[in-house]
Amino acid sequence: MKKRMLATAVLISGLTLAAGPLAQAAQAAPGAQAAVPAATAERQVIVCTVNDDRVNFRGGPGTNYPVLGQVNRGQQLHYRERQNEWVMGDLVGGRTGVWIHDAYLDGC
């Protein structure tokens, strides 16, 4: 079984931050304007692809969790998280929050 490293990128954009000393200064002095840093939040979507037929997806990260169903080669999964060799995500056009062993996934 080959091991893969996962690189996740999170981009920040569009979220106005209004906390800390600058926000407090603006509240303390009516009419005063504080230079509040602005940031935005965008999340890069990682899509994994099932690489075999009749692959079980489970309710948790291990074979001791119940099998909820099966998927076939080409099914896509939107990556959400990883625990050791198990990936949790949302099946495109199907169930959400399912776990699949990473040996059966490409691209994540």
N, C-alpha and C positions, 0 to 999 in steps of 0.2 A: 504494500500500500504506500503510495507516494504522499509526501507531506507538502503542503502548500502554505506559503506565507500570505496573510491577508493584509492588504493595505486599504484603509478606509479614510476617505477625505471628507471633512465637514467644512463647508464654506459658510461664513457668517456675513449676512447682508440684510439691511432693511429693518432691524430691530432698534428702536430708540431706547437707550439706557437712561434711566432717570433715578439713580440712587447714588448714595455717597455724598461727600462734602460739597460737590458742585450743585447737586439738586437741593441740598439743605440750604446753601447760600442763596439760591434763587427763591426759596420759600421764605427765608428770613428777611429779605429785602424786597418788599413789594415793588414791582416795576423793573427790578434789576433782571438782567438776562445773563444766565450762566452758559458757558460753552460746554454743553453736554455731548459727550462722544456718541456718535451714531454707529450702529452696526446692523447688519442684516443677517437673516438666517435662511440658508438654503441647504438642503441635504442631498448629497449625491446618492442616486439610487444604484445599488449593485444588484445585477440580475445574474442568477446562477441558472445553469441548464442541466437537467437530468440526463445522464449519459448511458442509461441502460433501461430495459423494460421490466415491468412489474416490480418497481422499487417501492418498498414500504415507506409510508410517512407515519410518524408517531406523535403521541401526545407529550413527549418529553425527550430529553437527550440521552437515550440509552435503550437497549433491547428489553429492559424490564418495564418500559412504558407500553401502553396498548397501541396496537396498529390501528390507525384511523382510516387507512385506505392505501391505494397504490397509484403510482404514476408511471408513465412510460417515457422513453427517450424523447427529448425535445421539449418536455414540459418545462416552463420557466418558473422560477421562484424569486421573489423580491427578498433579498437578504435583510434580516433584522439583527441577528446576533449569533454568536458562536459560543459553545461550551466544549472545550477539547476538540474532538473530531466530529462533533454534531453541529449542524447549522439549523437555525430556526428562521422561518420566513413565511411569506404569504404566497400561496400558489396563484399564479396568474389565471384568473377565471375560476378560482376554486377556494378552498378553505384557507383560513388565515391561522398563523401561529403554529405551524406544523414543523416537525423536526425530521431532518434527513441526514444520514451519515455522509460526511464529505467525500468519501470514496465514490459516491454515485452522483456527484455534482461537479460541473466544470464552471470556471469563471468566478469562483468565490473562495 
